[in-house]
């Protein structure tokens, strides 16, 4: 066979030990918080039936879903006219019965409906698994990446909004990533705006423009709204939102006055007020909370609270988490009236922020702590007997496999940043001793082999 | 949209919280042992380039690899004659640039070659990720399943054979799965047999027949060998292997005498003798070791030691692990002369054996430990303040989100087997107290809210 130059598909990544250690540090911290809040893990298959995924993410989403080519003679049963016309779009569902999951939300909805008789509602689950998207790869955007989701389904209680705010605070505090901002909005407030401008069908144009307030300023937003056909009078009515400032409570006051004629809008204000009221008595540890009416993420999806997490001030990074309440996720699979709320953590971006702020503890690397040098089989046997005891103490320890030159073995220890080396040469073997060398300080001490369990490692 | 009846592709599985907990128990035990032995984690992408995988697993393997349909207009650039002939086999590489990984070994080889300049050899890695095979699903055989592999590349030392035997012993001991048998063989001994029968090209027929010794007995094996064209005289020469019995050392003696004219065969005996000699001084904790010359797994792949793990006697189950030494894994990707050795753990089967023997600890379920009943918003707020403290202690605790009937809330606690319930009703709220009810014993005690950190949980 010809030699192949090794490479991986674009938009995918190899993770070397140090990278896995960092990711696992974040994942384990998140898992730990999820568990403490009563969420339990589920896992779903990497690929779902074609029909389970298609049509759930809009046209663009459908295009970005990776489809799996049917096995065997996939040309059988394909409609001749589509084949002859080389109509890729019509051929896709005939050539593919399965597709890689695009997110964890639709598989979760499918899971809840399929297993509804085994579940006790409200059902709290978390799920940390990779998803795949045929997106154009770019900095920070990959074709395979992990999602970390926690959701509760089966209750409308606003105490869950509070729980998720606390969960975010708890995770970022545990990661030592202080000062993130939990931005919150409510879809009902956005609907209230739509009512105010009198054009429900302009809601998306409206929120898309509003979302740019940070970047293009009040004048820019107004210009875009006008360009989209939203009238001057309508814009006048919602003008207060361009200069919303002050505390959560103060912003709510302004919104309440502004939305006084919209029942839905007022309901949104009421829901956020509840959250604001309770949080007064439940101080967050390190996160900040802010009402942000420009927040709209997945507008067609959320029905109540909307969350998004911004990195600490001074760090340039898109949102590092988000979520919200949805009232009808499972109905497409036949289960109606199940309200849910969930949040997601952006694993890759959280990692980038932690790298930038140098927040990973030095201890996360779990490579070898002790290397036994190899002076030959008799000495190696003695080392291996020591290793059994060291490993039973939980130490990460191994023998250099070959009786190579000592210089080479020491280099191996240095390159792998192994802090301790154990040396058993001919004289140590005869004396029943070993030398323990601290690779950082360069000091070394002699122990009897019977003393291996008494060493104080430092 | 029409309502869809939810289902998953055949051969795949949903894992509910209890199943994830069991799997994680096994995975964490394995990971822990891997780390203690100095293996470090890597992760590779779920899909590789088509050419990376194809041609590595034989024709059958190629067929069982899941291919990903190219995105966009995949009909472009397809050769007209193949399209018109509906030649699926020739069309596959034109319709698909990527494929789901089939095992962890080929991606590992690709990784080592691609990253060779970053690695320090001998390089020890572990990898625990799912793989996919378009196999016909059956009991215990799935289209998506996890592999758990540990390998060392870059050394020929036989101390690594010993290390892997100890690793197996260590993992199964930690799982409390006592009495597994580590079966060991050596490819060079099998090659020696082939030399003895004088027909190197009959080696596969020979080992396939020999592998059935357990099932069809000596006479059956001989009949099959004869049917495959292996001569009577040749069979006579290897007859001692049909009745190999006794200790590891005793079997080696018989083999040594038998293979005296085969240099390769004697090398195999010598390698196994080294292992046997060292293990005398390195007693295993709970595993047994046995020389099994019928063991041949992946014959074209292994070049030295071959391992396979049998479940404890009395448990009906195929092998629950296996591995061996390979001398030329990375050469297909352009890196020659790198010897490697690795082992794999059969996660699903280990789980089945542990289920059968009832070995999972009761404590692996990590659902809620404490549920706070919800009597209304004022009481719920008080509960949520308690929850903050309980969670900081690491307790898994949550509020029932709705002020539902108490009977319903208690049923929720029971169904989810939550051992403790905290009750704050109107009078507790006024008195600054809470009731802690033990759901198992039915007893309950009253605490001040300030005493929440002093509770002795039992």
Interface residues (C-beta under 8 A of the other chain):
Chain A: X1 X3 X4 X5 X6 X7 X8 X9 X12 X13 X14 X15 X16 X17 X20 X21 X24 X35 X36 X37 X38 X40 X41 X42 X43 X44 X45 X46 X47 X48 X49 X51 X52 X55 X63 X64 X66 X67 X68 X69 X71 X72 X73 X74 X75 X78 X83 X86 X87 X88 X91 X92 X95 X96 X97 X98 X100 X110 X111 X113 X114 X115 X118 X120 X122 X124 X125 X130 X132 X134 X144 X152 X155 X156 X157 X159 X160 X162 X163 X166 X170 X278 X281 X282 X331 X332 X333 X334 X366 X367 X368 X374 X377 X380 X381 X384 X385 X388 X391 X394 X395 X396 X397 X398 X399 X401 X402 X412 X415 X416
Chain B: X1 X3 X4 X5 X6 X7 X8 X9 X12 X13 X14 X15 X16 X17 X20 X21 X24 X35 X36 X37 X38 X40 X41 X42 X43 X44 X45 X46 X47 X48 X49 X51 X52 X55 X63 X64 X66 X67 X68 X69 X71 X72 X73 X74 X75 X78 X83 X86 X87 X88 X91 X92 X95 X96 X97 X98 X100 X110 X111 X113 X114 X115 X118 X120 X122 X124 X125 X130 X132 X134 X144 X152 X155 X156 X157 X159 X160 X162 X163 X166 X170 X278 X281 X282 X331 X332 X333 X334 X366 X367 X368 X374 X377 X380 X381 X384 X385 X388 X391 X394 X395 X396 X397 X398 X399 X401 X402 X412 X415 X416
